[in-house]
Amino acid sequence: MIGVPEYANPEFTPIPAVRNSLQRVRDLLCDEELCGWKSDQVTVIDEVSSASELAVQVADVAEKVTGNFLLYYVGHGMLSPAGDLCLVMPGTRPDRPTITGLLWGHVAEALRLSPAKARITILDCCFAGQAIEALTTDGQVLAGLASVQGVYTLTATSRNRTAHVPPLAEQDARSTSFTEHLCDLVRAGVPGRPARLTLNDIYPVLRAELQAKGLPVPNQRGTDTAGHVVFARNAAVPVSARAEPTISGNAVVLQEGRPFEDRVADVVAAWASRGQGPDWLVSGTAFLVLYLWWLDGRRRDEAAPLTRAYVEASYESIGGRDAWMEMQHRRVRCACHGESWRVENITMCLDCLRYQCIDIVGRECAACGGRIVG
């Protein structure tokens, strides 16, 4: 979290609201009932001596993150003569922005080199939308690093608009307009949305609210699955309805009595909200039924990027192609005739999870009438 409230050059007006914005976002991130970040996971930089020092600090933090990396900046922004976004530092000169300011390209480089699974940037400054164009090209590189990697950028303005702050006399007690609305929205929650909010859930509501009040319209851009990373619990959903499962991915997928797609959605959401680590991946029978479902031509074509990433991560976690080939040669007993078959000659019911003979007539389970795959 980076904020620059004061500037040596008189052309850049002070922004006392920057300090309040930093505090509000930090409080939101560290709220156990909402975003749930630990205090030692949040680095606040509110005193910057130079652009080069800040660039090094950002790069040092970014290279240590292996889960999700979030960068928030609030302060002045300006465009260089070439049209590149520069973050204004305390000593930035308006006539020498590329030398005395922090070029967004240097920040983008730190994002590119970070081992983080998802990189999220929230920019509350003038001309912040230019950063989206800078990251669009980089995003093509980022998307190729791994199936679950990506970058998501949320900006307070478009590439040619200034940001909005309250009158100077009110800033000692208020945040910048964009940050104020973002924090208020997350704390209030979004009715009708899932129990866990992603930035893709938050953005359209935030955009509509700001536009309705005549404030600068925000912008967003995401590559790969970064926009699907859970940002906060949805405060608009009653606690009793948003309790998260505490059991493993295998148990969720193998849970009968619920539509299979709902089970998959739950386990993928839990995996994403926990940093896309190994804890919620599936193996054994749970992996088999998930993989048969995914390999079904229609399902694979319709699969969301995050679901695809989850299936592929589970595939690699069991041992990849060699393990999958070995699994196909195991023998199981079908529920329809009680005969022993190799897995490669078996189908499965998505409802009761029973094995079925491959030559069973139709695509309905002989035991419960549910849909079969394989």
ZIBEL-V253626 format. One record per residue. N is the residue number from 1. PHI is phi in degrees with one decimal (* if undefined). Layout:
N_PHI + N_PHI
//
This chain:
1_* + 2_-126.2 + 3_-141.4 + 4_-125.1 + 5_-91.5 + 6_-130.4 + 7_-139.9 + 8_-74.3 + 9_-80.8 + 10_-66.1 + 11_-70.0 + 12_-101.3 + 13_-69.1 + 14_-61.1 + 15_-128.7 + 16_-57.4 + 17_-65.1 + 18_-59.4 + 19_-63.3 + 20_-65.3 + 21_-64.9 + 22_-58.9 + 23_-67.1 + 24_-65.6 + 25_-68.5 + 26_-62.9 + 27_-60.5 + 28_-66.8 + 29_-61.9 + 30_-90.6 + 31_-72.7 + 32_-62.9 + 33_-86.7 + 34_-120.6 + 35_-89.7 + 36_75.5 + 37_-72.7 + 38_-80.3 + 39_-60.6 + 40_-79.2 + 41_-92.4 + 42_-114.3 + 43_-108.3 + 44_-105.8 + 45_-117.2 + 46_-117.0 + 47_-131.1 + 48_-116.9 + 49_-92.5 + 50_-156.7 + 51_-63.9 + 52_-65.1 + 53_-64.4 + 54_-65.9 + 55_-59.3 + 56_-67.5 + 57_-60.9 + 58_-63.5 + 59_-64.3 + 60_-64.1 + 61_-69.5 + 62_-62.1 + 63_-75.0 + 64_-96.2 + 65_-88.8 + 66_-112.7 + 67_-95.8 + 68_-110.1 + 69_-111.0 + 70_-116.2 + 71_-119.7 + 72_-118.6 + 73_-128.3 + 74_-134.8 + 75_156.3 + 76_-78.9 + 77_-133.4 + 78_-148.0 + 79_-100.2 + 80_-75.8 + 81_-55.8 + 82_-86.2 + 83_89.6 + 84_-88.9 + 85_-73.4 + 86_-121.9 + 87_-81.8 + 88_-80.9 + 89_-97.8 + 90_-55.8 + 91_-103.0 + 92_-66.1 + 93_-101.6 + 94_-58.7 + 95_-87.5 + 96_-136.3 + 97_-65.7 + 98_-73.2 + 99_-94.4 + 100_-103.0 + 101_-106.5 + 102_-99.8 + 103_-63.6 + 104_-61.0 + 105_-58.4 + 106_-69.7 + 107_-68.7 + 108_-60.3 + 109_-64.3 + 110_-62.9 + 111_-65.1 + 112_-62.9 + 113_-88.0 + 114_-69.0 + 115_-79.4 + 116_-58.8 + 117_-71.7 + 118_-139.9 + 119_-116.8 + 120_-119.7 + 121_-122.6 + 122_-122.3 + 123_-114.4 + 124_-109.7 + 125_-157.9 + 126_-64.9 + 127_59.9 + 128_-61.9 + 129_-59.5 + 130_-63.3 + 131_-63.7 + 132_-63.9 + 133_-65.8 + 134_-65.9 + 135_-85.9 + 136_-63.9 + 137_-64.6 + 138_-62.6 + 139_-59.8 + 140_-64.7 + 141_-73.3 + 142_-60.2 + 143_-64.2 + 144_-87.1 + 145_-69.5 + 146_-167.0 + 147_-65.7 + 148_-106.0 + 149_-93.6 + 150_178.1 + 151_-136.2 + 152_-129.0 + 153_-124.6 + 154_-117.2 + 155_-123.0 + 156_-73.2 + 157_-144.5 + 158_-84.6 + 159_-70.5 + 160_-123.6 + 161_-122.5 + 162_-88.1 + 163_-80.3 + 164_-119.8 + 165_-129.4 + 166_-64.4 + 167_-53.8 + 168_-54.5 + 169_-66.3 + 170_-98.4 + 171_-72.5 + 172_-64.1 + 173_-116.0 + 174_-130.4 + 175_-94.4 + 176_-65.1 + 177_-61.7 + 178_-62.3 + 179_-64.4 + 180_-60.0 + 181_-69.5 + 182_-61.7 + 183_-66.4 + 184_-62.1 + 185_-64.6 + 186_-66.0 + 187_-69.5 + 188_-82.4 + 189_85.5 + 190_-123.8 + 191_-57.7 + 192_84.7 + 193_-104.1 + 194_-63.6 + 195_-68.5 + 196_-121.9 + 197_-92.3 + 198_-98.5 + 199_-66.3 + 200_-65.1 + 201_-74.7 + 202_-75.5 + 203_-57.4 + 204_-62.4 + 205_-70.9 + 206_-61.2 + 207_-61.2 + 208_-64.6 + 209_-65.1 + 210_-66.4 + 211_-64.3 + 212_-63.8 + 213_-95.5 + 214_73.5 + 215_-92.2 + 216_-52.4 + 217_-83.7 + 218_-73.8 + 219_-140.8 + 220_-148.5 + 221_-156.2 + 222_-135.7 + 223_-117.8 + 224_60.1 + 225_-108.8 + 226_-61.8 + 227_-68.9 + 228_-92.9 + 229_-65.1 + 230_-66.8 + 231_-97.4 + 232_-160.8 + 233_-70.6 + 234_-84.4 + 235_-65.7 + 236_-81.4 + 237_-96.1 + 238_-54.0 + 239_-55.6 + 240_-64.1 + 241_-95.5 + 242_-116.3 + 243_-63.6 + 244_-83.2 + 245_-64.0 + 246_-113.6 + 247_-102.2 + 248_-76.6 + 249_-61.0 + 250_-57.6 + 251_-65.1 + 252_-67.2 + 253_-64.6 + 254_-86.8 + 255_-73.2 + 256_-83.9 + 257_89.5 + 258_-129.8 + 259_-55.0 + 260_-60.2 + 261_-61.2 + 262_-67.1 + 263_-63.3 + 264_-63.1 + 265_-60.6 + 266_-64.9 + 267_-72.3 + 268_-67.1 + 269_-63.8 + 270_-64.7 + 271_-63.2 + 272_-67.7 + 273_-70.8 + 274_-105.3 + 275_83.5 + 276_57.6 + 277_-87.4 + 278_-81.9 + 279_-60.5 + 280_-103.7 + 281_-72.8 + 282_-112.6 + 283_-146.5 + 284_58.7 + 285_-61.1 + 286_-61.7 + 287_-66.9 + 288_-58.3 + 289_-68.5 + 290_-63.3 + 291_-70.7 + 292_-62.9 + 293_-61.3 + 294_-70.2 + 295_-71.1 + 296_-55.2 + 297_-50.8 + 298_-65.7 + 299_-66.5 + 300_-64.1 + 301_-66.6 + 302_-90.2 + 303_-60.2 + 304_-69.9 + 305_-54.3 + 306_-68.8 + 307_-64.9 + 308_-59.6 + 309_-62.5 + 310_-65.6 + 311_-62.3 + 312_-66.3 + 313_-66.3 + 314_-66.0 + 315_-58.9 + 316_-69.4 + 317_-69.4 + 318_-83.4 + 319_122.4 + 320_70.0 + 321_-61.3 + 322_-61.1 + 323_-67.9 + 324_-64.6 + 325_-64.4 + 326_-64.6 + 327_-61.2 + 328_-65.1 + 329_-91.2 + 330_-72.7 + 331_-108.9 + 332_-134.2 + 333_-104.9 + 334_-76.4 + 335_-85.4 + 336_-82.6 + 337_-125.9 + 338_74.3 + 339_-91.8 + 340_-90.2 + 341_-132.6 + 342_-75.2 + 343_-57.3 + 344_-65.9 + 345_-111.2 + 346_-123.5 + 347_-111.3 + 348_-135.8 + 349_-87.5 + 350_-76.1 + 351_-92.8 + 352_-97.8 + 353_64.1 + 354_-83.9 + 355_-74.5 + 356_-127.9 + 357_-61.7 + 358_-69.1 + 359_-96.2 + 360_-64.5 + 361_-72.8 + 362_79.2 + 363_-122.2 + 364_-117.6 + 365_-63.1 + 366_-69.5 + 367_-89.9 + 368_-127.9 + 369_81.7 + 370_-73.8 + 371_-76.8 + 372_-111.7 + 373_-133.4 + 374_121.5
//
